[in-house]
Amino acid sequence: MWRELSPVGRTSGGGCRRFAWTPADAECRDWFREQAAARGLTHEVDRNGNQWAWLGDPDAGDAVVTGSHLDSVPDGGAFDGPLGVVSAFAALDELLARGARPVRPLAVVNFVDEEGARFGLACVGSRLTAGRLTPAHARALRDADGVTLARAMELAGHDPAALGPDPARLAGIKAFVELHIEQGRALAGTAHPVGVASVIWPHGRWRFDFRGEANHAGTTALEDRRDPMLTYANTVLAARKKARLAGALATFGKVAVEPNGVNAVPSLVQGWLDSRAADQETLDSVVAEIERAAAERGARDGVRVAVERESFTPVVEFAHALRDRIGGLLGDVPLLPTGAGHDAGILSASVPTAMLYVRNPTGVSHSPAEFAEEDDCVAGVSALADVLEDLACRP
C-alpha cells in the first residue's frame, strides 16, 4: 500500500503536493476506492466528498471508525495523513487475520481537504460534516488562482450543492480513532513506539493585510516611502517574541505581495499567522499583542493594517472514558498533548474520539524529512488493531 501511494503528487524536492480536488488528490481517492474493493468493503462518498469503506451495514449504527486524510501541505511529508489511512486498512487486515469478528460496523475514512493547503481552511470535510462550516462559506473559498471550492469540486466530478452537515451519520458512530505520526519528539528516546493523545491546543489562522503605497524602488527616497513590507517584517519578529514570552507558538508561513516586482515598493503585503497555545486565554493574549505591534509599526510606516480571523478551533479534550480505555488496553503508554489540529479534534464535539501517535525520531513534520521507522509503524498497526478489536468485536 505504501509503495503505491508514494509516487502520487511527488515533487522534484521529494515532497508531496496532494491538494484537495486536484489530479493528485483524485489518484489518492482512486487508491482508497481500490483498497476498499480489494477487501470487499462497501465504498461510499458522502455529501461533503469524504470517502468511507464499510465492513458491515453503514446504517446499522454504533459504528467504529478509523482513518485520517490523504491530502498534504505544500511539499509535505509522506506520513502526515496517509499513515493513518494505510494503518487503518492494515489494522483491519490484522484484525480479521486474528479471527476476530466485529459485532458492530467498522469503517475506514478518508476526510477530504484536512490540511487546507489549497483553499486556506483546514479540515473542510470534517468541519462540514460536523456543522462547523456553512456550505455557503465552503463553496466560496478560493485558491491562489481564484478558483472556488465549488468550481474545483465540479471539475473533479462532485456536486457542491450537496455540501452540508451530516448529523445522522455522526449519530451512528460509536467512536472514531485516528492514528497519526507524532508531530514532535515526546516519544523519541523512550521505549514507547506509540502514544495516546490527551488534548489539542486551541489554534487558529489570521490574515494580516498591510496596505501601503506602490512606488519606484530606484527613485523613491526612503523617508518618502509607505512600505508595507517593513511593517510586515516587524510583525513577524514581534510574533516570535510575543509567542516566546507566553510559551505559545506563532508562525507567519505564507505571504503574498502586490505588485510583487523586484524594483517596486509594494502596495500590499498579506501575511497569514498561525498561532497556538495551551489555553484560550494565552492564545487570545498573544494574538492581541501581535495585532497591537502591527498597528503601532504601521502607524510609524504610514501603512494601514487590517486583521481577519479565517479559522479557529477551540481546545479539544479527547473523550476521557475512551482515552482511558485505550490507554489501559495498550498498557503504560504516554499521554501526549499537541498543538496540531486533526479531523478527530473537529469531530470530538459530536462523536467520542481518540488518537494514537506513532513515534517520530526527528520530530519533523510537514516536510519531506518527516519519518517513522518501519517497526514503529507496524507497532502502530498492531495497537490500532487491538483498539478496533476491543471497540468493535466485544458486545
Salt bridges, closest charged atoms under 4 A:
ASP30 OD1 - ARG33 NH2 2.51
GLU44 OE2 - ARG169 NH2 2.82
ASP62 OD2 - ARG104 NE 2.80
ASP71 OD1 - HIS69 ND1 2.98
ASP75 OD1 - ARG17 NE 3.19
ASP80 OD1 - HIS69 NE2 3.32
ASP80 OD1 - HIS180 NE2 2.67
ASP80 OD2 - HIS366 NE2 2.92
ASP93 OD1 - ARG39 NE 2.81
GLU94 OE2 - ARG98 NH2 2.64
GLU114 OE1 - HIS69 NE2 3.17
GLU115 OE2 - HIS69 NE2 3.82
GLU115 OE1 - HIS366 NE2 3.47
ASP143 OD2 - ARG118 NE 2.93
GLU154 OE1 - ARG151 NH1 3.34
ASP166 OD2 - ARG169 NE 2.94
ASP209 OD1 - ARG207 NE 2.97
GLU213 OE2 - ARG226 NH1 3.95
ASP274 OD1 - ARG276 NE 2.67
GLU289 OE1 - LYS242 NZ 3.61
GLU289 OE2 - ARG292 NH1 2.59
ASP301 OD2 - ARG297 NE 2.88
GLU308 OE1 - ARG207 NH2 3.29
GLU310 OE2 - ARG207 NH1 3.14
GLU317 OE1 - HIS320 NE2 3.10
ASP324 OD1 - ARG323 NE 3.15
ASP376 OD2 - ARG359 NE 2.90
ASP386 OD1 - ARG98 NH2 2.87
GLU389 OE1 - ARG98 NH1 2.79
ASP390 OD2 - ARG325 NE 2.63
ASP390 OD1 - ARG394 NE 3.18
